[in-house]
Amino acid sequence: MANSRQNGTNLAYLLTVALSAPLQVGGQAVIEGVMMRSPHAMAVAVRCPDGEIAVRNTPWRSFSEKLPLLKKPLLRGSVVLIEAMMNGIEALNFSARKATEDPDTQEGDKGELSGWAITGTMIFSFVLGLALFVVVPHFLSAYLLRVAASGQGVKSFVFHAMDGIIKMSIFLGYVLAIRRLEDIKRVFQYHGAEHKSIYTYEAGKDLCVENARPFSTLHPRCGTAFIMVVLMVSIGVFAITLPFIPVAGSGYVKATKIIMIKLGLMLPIAGISYEIIRWAARSTNPILKLFILPGILMQKITTSPPSDDQLEVGLEALRQALETENAFDRRAAACEQS
């Protein structure tokens, strides 16, 4: 067990620890910091230039609490994806300001993006991601199959398998490229700090650096694992559904229509992927474990061992979120008793 903690290679151990906590917490690495989110709180901790840790801790409420229908299987995954994007951009906005702020001239929350700016950034990021991982692979797959004179059309399984391989290659190449940047190296260390901090909580240990240090930097509920599952699921969904959808036209007109159909299927694919990850985390089926293994292994690139200072930031963000969560539980209990 100790060895699995050090190397992060025992998938069964990782899944067991990840399921042992009373509630699920998740997070994201940001600039010189970590964002942590519990069911009713979101906290961001950032290491400032003067060495102090700046924290923003706010109550948080999911869309699904306002619309219970969104908690249903196959719908909740899309909600999680959209909320993660919104929370991530907001946390990055806060961290970027705090990480570069002059302590002698800081002025509260001045200079942060407005809600409309955050929404616009999220939409731009979403469109750019779809272009990179849907449009480009589609046209590149069609071009390669045409050059190879394979006779395989855009609705064939071969086409979608190649499309999926290209998507994964783009994702892998992108991650490997940005990993060389010094600032991104530090973000990946904070990513590791986020995972170690969450494992410490899930194992029921006190949230201190000494307890967090031995844990793995790989976590089965990581967004990296989710992206890899989405890419794999998209191959099957496109191969199964597109042959039964009539598409008129030819050439670029037909290709554009198919791409639009693919874009429309991305949210259902996210929902299916989310359910697979939840199922795999609770199942003993080795095939399911193997299905999420690429996402676990991908984290060997997107995470790095953090320093103790970085672990301290991750633990502080988690501690703050849990304190807000406990306050929420106390208020709920008081309301029930009154």
C-alpha positions, -999 to +999 in steps of 0.1 A: +000+000+000+028+024+008+044+017-025+011+024-043+010+058-025+044+067-037+041+056-073+004+060-080+003+028-101-023+008-081-056+019-096-077-001-072-060+016-043-066+051-058-103+043-064-108+029-029-093+060-013-113+083-036-146+068-025-139+067+013-147+103+021-181+114+034-185+139+005-168+144-028-145+174-032-128+184-064-106+212-076-083+228-101-048+241-102-047+279-109-019+304-112+002+300-081-026+283-063-055+258-061-092+261-063-113+236-042-150+230-045-172+210-022-210+205-027-218+240-013-185+259-013-158+271-036-124+283-022-094+296-040-060+299-023-031+317-040+005+323-030+011+360-033+044+376-042+050+386-006+047+349+005+013+352+021-016+330+011-046+350-003-080+332+000-114+337-015-140+314+000-176+317-011-208+296-008-216+278-040-248+263-054-251+239-083-275+245-112-289+210-103-301+222-069-323+248-086-334+223-113-335+187-097-340+173-132-303+181-139-293+155-113-305+127-134-280+103-150-267+114-184-277+150-177-256+156-146-223+151-165-230+180-189-239+202-158-206+192-142-187+201-173-203+236-177-199+244-140-163+233-140-156+257-169-173+286-151-157+280-118-123+274-134-123+307-153-135+326-122-107+310-101-081+317-127-092+353-128-087+357-090-054+338-090-039+358-119-046+391-101-033+379-067-002+362-080+010+393-097-004+419-073+019+444-057+013+441-019+020+479-015-008+489-040-034+461-038-070+475-038-094+447-028-111+431-057-105+459-082-094+447-116-113+414-118-133+405-148-171+411-148-196+383-150-202+391-186-165+390-193-162+356-176-191+343-196-176+355-228-142+339-219-159+306-212-178+307-245-146+315-264-127+287-247-155+263-254-157+272-291-119+270-294-119+236-278-146+223-301-127+236-331-095+220-320-110+187-309-140+183-333-135+204-365-098+199-371-097+161-365-128+156-387-113+174-417-079+159-412-093+123-410-113+129-442-082+142-459-060+113-448-085+087-458-090+103-492-052+104-498-050+067-488-078+059-512-093+037-485-129+040-497-140+046-461-166+073-458-172+098-429-198+075-414-176+045-412-160+031-380-125+035-395-131+072-400-143+077-364-114+056-350-089+077-369-108+109-358-105+097-322-068+089-325-061+124-340-080+140-311-060+121-285-027+130-304-037+167-305-044+166-268-012+148-259+009+170-281-007+201-266-001+190-231+035+180-238+041+214-255+028+236-227+045+215-201+078+230-213+067+264-202+080+274-168+047+289-156+028+257-167+053+235-148+043+253-116+006+250-125+012+212-129+029+211-095-001+228-080-022+202-098-003+176-079-008+195-047-046+196-053-047+158-057-025+151-027-047+174-006-079+157-017-064+123-010-055+134+025-091+144+032-105+112+016-082+091+038-096+108+069-063+123+079-055+158+093-050+183+066-013+190+071+017+189+048+033+158+065+001+137+059-004+149+023+032+145+012+032+106+007+000+105-014-001+101-052-004+130-076-028+109-097-066+109-090-094+090-108-118+119-107-094+144-123-105+165-153-077+150-173-092+116-169-126+130-178-112+144-211-096+111-220-129+092-214-148+118-234-124+113-264-128+075-262-166+076-258-170+100-287-155+074-311-182+049-302-211+074-301-202+089-335-197+054-350-230+042-337-252+072-343-240+089-375-247+060-399-284+063-390-286+101-394-294+112-430-272+140-442-278+156-476-252+173-497-216+165-506-181+178-500-177+206-475-214+212-472-220+176-460-189+177-438-201+209-421-235+194-414-218+163-399-196+185-377-227+204-365-243+170-355-211+161-337-211+194-318-247+186-308-237+152-295-208+165-273-230+173-242-246+138-243-211+123-247-200+143-216-230+129-198-222+093-208-185+098-199-194+111-164-215+081-157-187+057-169-163+073-145-188+070-116-195+034-125-159+025-129-151+040-095-177+017-078-173-014-099-148-043-097-151-049-134-115-049-147-126-037-182-140-006-167-108+000-147-088-004-179-111+021-197-103+049-173-066+039-170-054+061-199-068+091-181-050+082-149-017+077-168-022+110-186-019+127-153+017+116-151+022+145-176-003+170-162+008+167-126+042+170-109+053+165-073+046+197-054+069+215-029+057+217+007+049+254+001+026+244-027+010+216-007+003+242+020-017+263-005-037+233-017-045+222+019-056+258+028-080+259-001-095+226+009-096+235+045-115+267+037-140+249+015-147+223+042-152+250+068-179+266+047-194+232+040-195+225+078-211+259+084-237+250+057-245+217+075-248+234+108-273+259+094-293+231+078-294+212+110-306+243+129-333+248+104-345+212+108-347+216+146-365+249+146 
